[in-house]
Amino acid sequence: MDKIQKWLQTTAYKDFTLSIASADASFRKYYRLTKSEQSFILMDSSLEMKSLKPFLDITQRLLTQGIKAPHIYLQDLERGYLILEDFGDTNLLDILNKSNFGEFYTKAMSEIITMQKTDSSALALYDADFLHFEMDLMKEWYLQKNLSLTLNDAEKKLLETTLKSISKVVLSQPQGIFVHRDFHSRNIMITANNDLGVIDYQDAICGSLTYDLVSLLKDCYISFERADIEKLALSFRDNKQITVSDSEFLKWFDFTGLQRHIKVLGVFSRLSIRDKKDGYLQDIPLVLSYTIETASRYEETRKLAEFLKRVTL
């Protein structure tokens, strides 16, 4: 914090009190600057400089579309510091429960519909190669490194065939849509005015219709009854005026969820093994449960569910 304190002395925020706010899964750190009734967030990206320009770019795109992303008051790209609007300490996960999730998810789905109108030009594509790059993280970091498995040829072939089936369905739905890519309860802030503030969007990409929807409704940190989640997903379809059957839309939704959760099994394992962030290990059982439950529903993925049951349960 000494470097930050020294830098602050050169800014209009030199008389503000600096305290730790939070960290995230990356190497970014967040501090709160306070003085009287004023409060701001200082984002320290000095160890992850490459994320700064995308953050600035996506922030402007979202604000232009009317999404409540944090305003940027000061930036120092050489040092990796930004001073941002403070949305407070309460995220959606803090208040979400069985009695209110329908209301908050409906409100968040409206935000997704607005967010999907955001300019996605020049953003990286969520194409087949990228979908598979992400899903391959499960094999390396979850199966081989976390569970210490040595896969035989039949198991490798099973993974290859199943993951191709998954990406085929993901890519069969409407594409070319702005995707936040991590739109879940920890990245949705409840502001002082009870608005939904959106954060952690610097990895936004151009991809599939249901990606942010499944990130929200099949959250890696909290879950609700499948029947309720299906109703919400179909209400999203109706509000988007997508003309497709219930079964087809839910298959898009489920297979996009499989792609995401297979990736997350690898990501959470990597965060523990490589980055020494063991807290994410406690979230693996829910992600695994989503993966097995969903894969069990479809012929193309049933054998994957059986394999995961055998090696994990």
N, C-alpha and C positions, 0 to 999 in steps of 0.2 A: 504493500500500500504506500510505501515511501515515495515511489516514482509517481504515483497518482497524486499524492498530496503536493509534491513539488510542482507537478503540472497544473494543478488547480490554482496555485498561487499566481499563475499567469492569466487566469480567466476571471470572468465576472462572478464565479462561484467560489472564490477563495475564502469567503467567510462562512461557507456552509459546512455543516457537520457531516463527516463521511462515515458510513457504517455498511457492513456487509448485508446485501439483500438476498442474493441467491447465486447458485451456479447451475449450469445445465449439463447435458450429456456431452457437450463439446468441451473445448478448453476456454470458452468465454466465461467471464465472471461479471457479476452485477453488484453494484453498490448503490446505496441510497444517499442522496444529498439533501439535507434538511436545514431550514432556517425559518424560524417563526412558523407561519402556516404554509410555507412553500416547500415543495418536495419534488425532486427529480431523480431519474435513474442514470447512473453512469455505467455504460457498457464497456468493459475492458476486453478488447479483442486482440490484444498485443501478441498473444500466443496463437492466434488464428486469424491472421491478417487477411487471408483470402476471402473470408466471409463478409468483409466490410462492404465492398462494392455491391455484391448481390443484395445485401441487407438494405442499402440505400436505394437501390434500384426498385426492389419489390415494395419497400415502404411507400415510395412515391406512386407506384402503380395502384396500390391498395387505397391510399388516401384519395387519389383521383377518382376511384370507383365508389367512394363513400364508405369504405370499410374503416372501422375504428382501429387503425394501427397507431402506434405512438409517434407523435410529432418529434422531429429531431431539431434540437435547439442549438447544438454546437457539435462540430466534428473536427477531429484531428486525425487524418488518415495516416500520417507518418507514424504516430505513436499507437494508433489503433483504438482511440477513445471516442465515444459518442456520449452526448448528454441527451437523454430522452424524456418524453412525457412519462410521468409515474401513474400507472394504473392501480397502484395499491398492492396489497399482499394476498388478496382473496382470489383464488382461481375457482373454476367451476367444480373441480373435484372436491374442494373444501366443503361445498354446500349441497352437492348432488346426493339425492336419496330416492327411495322407492316412491315417495309421494310427489316429488317435484320433477323427476327426470323427464317426464313427457313434456312438461311446459318448457323446460330449459332446452331440451333437444329440439323441440319445434322452433324455438327462437334461433338456435344455432344453425338449424337447417336453412332458415331464411337467409342467414348470413352466408351460408355456402352458395345459395342461389345467386346472391348478389356478387359474391367473390368470383364465381365462375364467369362473370361478365368482364372480369379484369383482363386487360391487355396481356396476352401470353406470347406476343411476338418475340422472337429471338431467345426464348427460354429453351433449355434442353428438353429433348423429347423422352417421354416414358415409352420407349420402343421395346421391341422384344429383347434386344441385347441388354438393355438396362434392367428390365424386369428379371432377366435370368442372372445378371450380375448380382442383384440384390438377393434373390432366392438362394444362390450358391453360398451365401454367407452361412446359411443353416448347416450345410454339410461340413464346411471347414471349422466354424467356431462352436457350433452347438453339438453336432454329432461327434466329430473327430476330436476336438480339443476339450470341450466341456464334459461330454459323456465318455470320452476316451474310447470311442468305437473304431474298429477297423472294418470298413465296409467291403463286402465281397462283390464280385462282378454282378451278381443278380440284384443286389441292393442298389448298386450304382445305376444299373439300367432302370430299375424301378423309379428312382429319383428323376432320372433324365426324362423318362416317358411322362411321368406325372406332371413335372414342372412345365413341360411343353404343352400339356393339356390345359394347365392353369393359364399360362400366358395367352394361349389361343382364345380363351373365353374373355379374358381381360381386354384383349385388343379387338374383340368383336363388338363391343359397346361403343357409343359415341366417343370420339377422341378429339384432340386439339383444344382441350379445356384447361383453364388455369387450375393448377392443383397446389394447394398450400403444402401438402405432403406430410404434415404432422398435426392435423387439426383435431386435437383431443382435449380432454378436460383440463390438463395441466397447462395448456397453451391458450386457454380462453379465460381471460380475466374478468372479474365482476367489478366494474368501476363504482365510484362513489355515487354515480347517477343510475346505477343498475343497468348500464349498457354492457355489451359484450366487447371487451377489448381483445384484439387478436395479436399474438406475439409469435416469435420463433418461426418465421416464414422465409428466411433467407435461402432455403433450399427449394423454393417453389420451382415447379416444372410444368411442362405442357403434357397432359395425359388424359386419363379416363374419367368418364362421367361420375362413377361411384366411389372414386378413391377417397376424397375427403369425407364423404358420407359414411363410409365404413370405418374410417379413422375415428369418427365421432361416435357412431352407434355401437361399434365393437371395440370400445376403448380398451387399451392394454392395462388400464389401472382400475377399472370398475366394470361390472357387467350387470345386465338386467335380463328378464325373461325373454326368450327367443320370440315368442308370439307378439310381445309388445314391440320388440325391435323390428320385426317384419312389418307390422302396421305402420310404424314410423317411416321405414324405408319406402313403402308403397305410397305413403302420403307425399314424400319427396318427389317420387316419380310423377304423381298427379299434379303437384304444384309446378313441376318443370314441363308439364304437358308432353311427356314422352309416351308415344303410342306403342306400347309393348305389353305383353301378357304379364300377369303376376309372376308366373314361374320363370319366365325368361329374365325379368328384371331382378328377381331374387337370386338367380344363378349368377348374373353379372356381379351383384352385390357380394355374394358368398365367395366367388372365385377371386374377386379383388381382395376380399378379406384374407383368403388363403395366401395370396401373394404377399400381402403386407405382414401377416403373422409369421409366415415362414422366414421372411427377412428379419423380423424382429427377434425371433429365437436366436439368430446369428448375431444380431447387433447387441442384444443384452448380454450374451455370452462374451462377446468381444470387449464390451465395456468393463466386464469383470476381469477377464484374463489379461488383456493388453493394457487397459487404462486404470486398473485397480479400483474401479467403481462398483463395488460388490452389491450396492443397494438394489441394483436392477435384477439380481438373481431372484429376489422375492416375487418379482412380477412374471417370471417365466411360467409358473404353473397355470395362470389364467390364459396366457398366450397359447400355451400348449393345449389347454382345454378347448379354446376356440378352434384351433387347427384340427384336432382330432374329431370334434363334434361336427364341424362343417365338412371335412373330408369324408366322413362316414355317410353323408347324405347322397353322394354322387358316385356313379359307377366309375368315372374316370379317376377318381381320387381315393376310392375305398381302400385299395391296397396300401396306399400311403398311410392312411389312418391305422390300419392293422399293424404296419411296420412300426409306427411311432408308439402304439400301445405296447408292443412287444419289447421295445428297447427302453421305455421310460416308466411304465407302470408296474 
